[in-house]
Amino acid sequence: MTSSLSDVQSSFPKPATGESSTSPTPALTAAFDPGRFHDGAADIVGRLTAYLGDRSVRGLDLLHPETLLKAARELMTLERHGIADFDADRVSQIVDLYTGTGIPVYSPGYMGRQFSGVVPLASLIDLVGSVVNQPSSFYEAGQLPNVAERLMAEELNRFIGWDLDRFAMVTTSGGSLANLTALLAARNRAFPQIWTAGAEGTPGRPAIAVSEEAHYSVTRAAGVLGIGERQIVRLPVDRAGRIRPDLAAPVLDEAHRRGLRLFCLVASAGTTSMGAFDPLEELAALARRYGLWLHVDGAHGASLLLSDQHRDKLRGIEQADSLTWDAHKMLFMPAPCTLLFYRDKTAARGAFRQRASYVFDEEPDVYSAFDSAEKNFECTKRPMIMPLWTVWSVYGPALFAQKIDRLCAVARQAYEMVAAEPDFAVTHEPESNILCFRYRPDGLDPATVHRLQLEIRNRIRDGGRFFISKVDIDGVAALRVVVMNHLIDADHLAMLITEIRDIGQRVLRASATARHDQRNGSHS
């Protein structure tokens, strides 16, 4: 017997006295109130404006986790049954705690990581994206983001140089995911049966060739794909961290003799440790010779394509098969925003081979042609392209080019200043905005040099005026500066050099005193 709609409705439980089954509670309505949003946004924007305007030289205020846990817990409402009343003061304290405990990316004292203070307009558009909440893997869910993605692909490809009718670009959440997706596309091209039948019966063991300086996300991707550490072929690098093509061929030949079936060579355009750029033209020729897909991890350095001064470092990029490009690094966008490019759009569709009736249209049309879900992992993803497209639309590419040129120039200035100091030793000439060096007075053994750099880095971080990082080069720690703020100048660099020297001398004196006391103690 078929029930009528009225019969079904009558079976619903009756609302309690004072409740309406058709109206939300006043507290629920108030949480979504536009006026409250306006007032809250005005207060938050005011606080962020002051935060942006603070040009003081400051580093990281690193709190003990238990201290921060206590402070954050005290800001949480104790209401567990009803909706708590809105507390503007609580929101303000949360914002202040958030900004106060974060890395001060807009300060000239910040020189430690590869993410940047964003172009302020980009953050406003990111707010718009949060409010309108348009997941952008499908055109019908995010119309303008999908159009903007197509437009930015066309704009940026002007600097790459691929065939306009053949290339493709998709945004994805971070360089690690982009590298994984590109390797998946490369694997599926070389081993088309793996997607459906698995690796069993595959002729040869699938393998990839990577630089000794490759980002860990590349080797992690190999693990995710089931390639295995033993099937990762490491290519030798020079002292600057660049792949040596002349030494790579014998390594590839040896891998073939071991029964490995290489399908991809991964090059870097701006390594994480020293910002090195692999010789792409030579590696492209090598990849063609061995029938390999050439993927370029340009998460950091691909942005140099926008610079007339530095574009030559990516000479040969048009011969690559795929490219990872992080906009949240040297395009100064909110993270994450990664652009994954393919020279051949059919390869982009080859990364994933699935059908799902609830998202993929059986009969493609003019709208679904703009969908990106078939080319990326995410079904729901943020409209991450919108801040970049908006800033590009308002300011044009010169904004990015000028800031990139400025950052590279300051890194070069830092190199010259450090190299002129007799008790410092630079490890390389900067190719972009990354410089590594050591505080190394005469007479120190390698073990002492290593420990000294670690201690200097930690004390600088704890001091709260500068924030720098460290990296191991040839097994010995080095101090690492990443210039991401265009306001950094020679005075800030001189302050950093002085602070490093002062700390280094104090550490060495304390160590000498401790050794002296230990010797005296052993003789007594």
Summary of the structure (lengths in Angstrom):
residues: 524
radius of gyration: 27.2
end to end distance: 102.1
largest distance: 102.1
contacts: 1636
relative contact order: 0.12
helix: 49%
strand: 13%
